[in-house]
């Protein structure tokens, strides 16, 4: 199967690297990017083909097209392909853009393209540790879903949602989620510095605590609430810390943050999808 990436940025690079590690042939992957340096870098690193403009849509027949350009540039980037893709599977990793808008831009004479999958990956995909929310339009069959899953699974785990609108919530939870975790690491590091640790030790304590806790949660059959209870002795230091966090409304603030990110994702979808 031939796979074309429209855009050769960091996320495309992460997917391509993961795909090749999983057995995809470099010769079957084409990267289209207007930036010569990006094309040269991807060709040198992975051996994939690269060109400045997309092939005719007929050349993609039976393959997949991965949309990896910035949302605000998508309509212009897709214009040369409008009405040419026939049954090509189109997989979008562009944040916020809705399938109705992509289908309209790729369609011809009022008939939208219908073989579309929308994905919301996150930045840990850059090291193969991402998680991606995925939604397939009704026009995508089981084989198309399997193809999309194989491509996105190259960057980490995946979940399917049954309603495209839920991808806004995926954006709020996992798409923006790494930023929440980084912010938590920052705060934990600052707390260590405030208690006299040097910068290197503070950073190590903060990062390894988060990394170890996440690995423990992933390996355990217990829910995070049970793991939290196991480390919280009544009247102990952890209990005092959690009481302080609760009094500050930390849990509720995080829930509100996810809601704010999801709402903004919806707004950006409306903004980017305008003709």
LUMLOTI-117904 format. One record per residue (C-alpha): residue number from 0; x, y, z. Coordinates in nm, 3 decimals. Each point is the difference from the previous one (the first is absolute). Layout:
<sepas>
     k         X         Y         Z
   NUM         X         Y         Z
...
</sepas>
This chain:
<sepas>
     k         X         Y         Z
     0     0.000     0.000     0.000
     1     0.123     0.347    -0.090
     2    -0.036     0.266     0.269
     3     0.037     0.371    -0.066
     4     0.065     0.254     0.275
     5    -0.111     0.352    -0.084
     6     0.235     0.189     0.231
     7     0.332    -0.113     0.143
     8     0.008     0.153     0.348
     9     0.073    -0.157     0.337
    10    -0.314    -0.211     0.025
    11     0.038    -0.133    -0.353
    12     0.362    -0.084     0.079
    13    -0.105    -0.185     0.316
    14    -0.258    -0.205    -0.188
    15     0.235    -0.081    -0.286
    16     0.275    -0.113     0.239
    17    -0.242    -0.221     0.191
    18    -0.146    -0.145    -0.318
    19     0.340    -0.099    -0.136
    20     0.088    -0.162     0.332
    21    -0.322    -0.202    -0.032
    22     0.080    -0.129    -0.346
    23    -0.134     0.259    -0.242
    24     0.228     0.034    -0.303
    25     0.163     0.340    -0.041
    26    -0.056    -0.016    -0.375
    27    -0.376    -0.017     0.058
    28    -0.003     0.334     0.187
    29    -0.005     0.336    -0.176
    30     0.034     0.331     0.184
    31    -0.132     0.317    -0.163
    32     0.140     0.320     0.147
    33     0.073     0.338    -0.156
    34     0.308     0.038     0.220
    35     0.306    -0.149    -0.167
    36     0.187    -0.040     0.330
    37    -0.284    -0.208     0.146
    38    -0.008    -0.222    -0.307
    39     0.375    -0.056     0.008
    40    -0.003    -0.071     0.373
    41    -0.274    -0.263    -0.025
    42     0.154    -0.166    -0.304
    43     0.343    -0.016     0.164
    44    -0.136    -0.129     0.332
    45    -0.255    -0.255    -0.118
    46     0.064    -0.059    -0.369
    47    -0.353     0.105    -0.093
    48    -0.086     0.172    -0.325
    49    -0.058     0.374     0.016
    50    -0.129     0.266    -0.235
    51    -0.125     0.357     0.009
    52    -0.346    -0.059    -0.148
    53    -0.247    -0.287     0.032
    54    -0.039    -0.265    -0.265
    55    -0.320    -0.016    -0.198
    56    -0.279    -0.146     0.209
    57    -0.014    -0.308    -0.224
    58     0.351    -0.092     0.115
    59    -0.130    -0.028     0.357
    60    -0.281    -0.238    -0.091
    61     0.001    -0.299     0.232
    62     0.225     0.177     0.248
    63    -0.033     0.257     0.274
    64     0.057     0.373     0.028
    65     0.102     0.133     0.342
    66    -0.076     0.369     0.049
    67     0.276     0.139     0.221
    68     0.006     0.371    -0.085
    69    -0.108     0.275     0.237
    70    -0.379     0.045     0.024
    71     0.010     0.359    -0.121
    72     0.191    -0.108    -0.311
    73    -0.211    -0.305    -0.079
    74    -0.254     0.144    -0.243
    75     0.273     0.145    -0.223
    76     0.207    -0.320     0.020
    77    -0.297    -0.215    -0.106
    78    -0.112     0.217    -0.291
    79     0.215    -0.182    -0.263
    80    -0.153    -0.332     0.107
    81    -0.366     0.100    -0.005
    82    -0.207    -0.252    -0.190
    83     0.293    -0.228    -0.086
    84     0.022    -0.248     0.286
    85    -0.285    -0.237    -0.088
    86     0.010    -0.274     0.268
    87     0.328     0.099     0.165
    88    -0.007    -0.028     0.380
    89     0.071     0.343     0.149
    90     0.130     0.015     0.358
    91     0.019     0.341     0.168
    92     0.221     0.073     0.300
    93    -0.071     0.373    -0.023
    94    -0.139     0.128     0.330
    95    -0.355     0.130    -0.004
    96    -0.086    -0.047    -0.367
    97    -0.330    -0.182    -0.048
    98    -0.062    -0.272    -0.252
    99    -0.289     0.189    -0.159
   100     0.235     0.284    -0.090
   101     0.279    -0.228    -0.122
   102    -0.248    -0.201    -0.205
   103    -0.138     0.315    -0.158
   104     0.347     0.132    -0.088
   105     0.100    -0.334    -0.152
   106    -0.326    -0.057    -0.184
   107    -0.117     0.102    -0.343
   108    -0.313     0.172    -0.126
   109    -0.178    -0.018     0.333
   110     0.087    -0.366     0.063
   111     0.228    -0.023     0.309
   112     0.276    -0.252     0.045
   113    -0.128    -0.257     0.251
   114     0.289    -0.238     0.082
   115     0.129     0.207     0.290
   116     0.151    -0.072     0.340
   117     0.070     0.276     0.250
   118     0.266    -0.049     0.266
   119     0.120     0.191     0.306
   120     0.352    -0.113     0.097
   121     0.211     0.161     0.271
   122     0.364     0.101     0.022
   123     0.135    -0.311     0.178
   124    -0.053    -0.157    -0.343
   125     0.338     0.155    -0.078
   126     0.160    -0.275     0.211
   127    -0.252    -0.272    -0.087
   128    -0.189     0.046     0.327
   129    -0.301     0.195    -0.118
   130    -0.370    -0.070     0.017
   131    -0.231     0.084    -0.289
   132    -0.375     0.042    -0.008
   133    -0.151    -0.107    -0.334
   134    -0.334     0.036    -0.175
   135    -0.094    -0.151    -0.336
   136    -0.269     0.148    -0.223
   137    -0.284    -0.237    -0.101
   138     0.158    -0.034    -0.346
   139     0.303    -0.184     0.144
   140    -0.020    -0.380     0.000
   141     0.170    -0.245     0.237
   142     0.307    -0.022    -0.224
   143     0.033     0.378     0.002
   144    -0.025     0.014     0.377
   145     0.267    -0.270     0.026
   146     0.233     0.196    -0.228
   147    -0.046     0.320     0.200
   148     0.058    -0.192     0.322
   149     0.324    -0.155    -0.128
   150     0.135     0.342    -0.095
   151    -0.090     0.181     0.324
   152     0.095    -0.293     0.224
   153     0.357     0.055    -0.121
   154     0.014     0.294     0.242
   155    -0.162    -0.159     0.305
   156    -0.338    -0.123     0.118
   157    -0.333     0.089    -0.158
   158    -0.367     0.024     0.097
   159    -0.297     0.019    -0.235
   160    -0.294     0.228     0.075
   161    -0.347    -0.040    -0.148
   162    -0.080     0.370    -0.030
   163     0.228     0.253    -0.167
   164    -0.098     0.264     0.257
   165     0.172    -0.208     0.268
   166     0.335     0.078    -0.160
   167    -0.029     0.347     0.152
   168    -0.003    -0.171     0.340
   169     0.295    -0.215    -0.107
   170     0.179     0.325    -0.080
   171    -0.074     0.129     0.349
   172     0.112    -0.319     0.176
   173     0.292    -0.147    -0.194
   174     0.073     0.251    -0.275
   175     0.065     0.279     0.249
   176     0.072    -0.243     0.283
   177     0.379    -0.006    -0.036
   178     0.003     0.373     0.074
   179    -0.186    -0.061     0.326
   180     0.254    -0.265     0.096
   181     0.293     0.225    -0.091
   182    -0.156     0.276     0.208
   183    -0.032    -0.243     0.293
   184     0.366    -0.097    -0.041
   185     0.094     0.368     0.001
   186    -0.190     0.056     0.325
   187     0.147    -0.310     0.166
   188     0.348     0.107    -0.109
   189    -0.059     0.349     0.140
   190    -0.111    -0.151     0.330
   191     0.322    -0.203     0.018
   192     0.206     0.311    -0.075
   193    -0.184     0.186     0.276
   194     0.111    -0.270     0.244
   195     0.366     0.043    -0.083
   196     0.069    -0.256    -0.274
   197     0.223     0.106    -0.286
   198    -0.147     0.025    -0.351
   199     0.122    -0.340    -0.121
   200    -0.132    -0.183     0.305
   201    -0.331     0.187    -0.007
   202    -0.051    -0.090    -0.365
   203     0.086    -0.365     0.059
   204    -0.233    -0.029     0.299
   205    -0.290     0.157    -0.192
   206     0.039    -0.184    -0.330
   207     0.074    -0.343     0.146
   208    -0.292     0.029     0.241
   209    -0.244     0.067    -0.283
   210     0.158    -0.260    -0.227
   211     0.001    -0.268     0.269
   212    -0.357     0.072     0.111
   213    -0.125    -0.018    -0.359
   214     0.180    -0.330    -0.059
   215    -0.141    -0.141     0.324
   216    -0.352     0.105    -0.099
   217     0.043    -0.155    -0.346
   218     0.125    -0.327     0.145
   219    -0.261    -0.030     0.274
   220    -0.350    -0.146    -0.024
   221    -0.108     0.242     0.275
   222    -0.157     0.332    -0.097
   223     0.200     0.316     0.079
   224    -0.230     0.071     0.294
   225     0.101    -0.329     0.163
   226     0.369     0.067    -0.062
   227    -0.042     0.343     0.156
   228    -0.164    -0.153     0.308
   229     0.283    -0.250     0.038
   230     0.258     0.276     0.033
   231    -0.216     0.217     0.227
   232     0.025    -0.091     0.366
   233    -0.264     0.152     0.225
   234     0.146     0.306     0.170
   235     0.325    -0.031    -0.195
   236     0.201     0.233    -0.222
   237    -0.173    -0.102    -0.323
   238    -0.342     0.051     0.157
   239     0.103     0.352     0.100
   240     0.118     0.074    -0.352
   241    -0.319    -0.132    -0.161
   242    -0.212     0.199     0.243
   243     0.187     0.314    -0.104
   244    -0.059    -0.077    -0.369
   245    -0.369    -0.064     0.064
   246    -0.036     0.327     0.189
   247     0.154     0.180    -0.298
   248    -0.252    -0.160    -0.234
   249     0.272    -0.172    -0.200
   250    -0.215    -0.288    -0.134
   251    -0.285     0.225    -0.103
   252     0.238     0.243    -0.163
   253     0.140    -0.278    -0.218
   254    -0.347    -0.109    -0.106
   255    -0.079     0.362    -0.089
   256     0.325     0.021    -0.197
   257    -0.096    -0.301    -0.211
   258    -0.342     0.155    -0.067
   259     0.166     0.328    -0.105
   260     0.232    -0.182    -0.242
   261    -0.289    -0.198    -0.148
   262    -0.204     0.318    -0.048
   263     0.291     0.173    -0.170
   264     0.047    -0.302    -0.226
   265    -0.361     0.036    -0.116
   266     0.053     0.371    -0.063
   267     0.315    -0.064    -0.202
   268    -0.182    -0.261    -0.207
   269    -0.257     0.260    -0.096
   270     0.268     0.258    -0.073
   271     0.231    -0.223    -0.205
   272    -0.287    -0.158    -0.192
   273    -0.130     0.321    -0.153
   274     0.005     0.035    -0.379
</sepas>
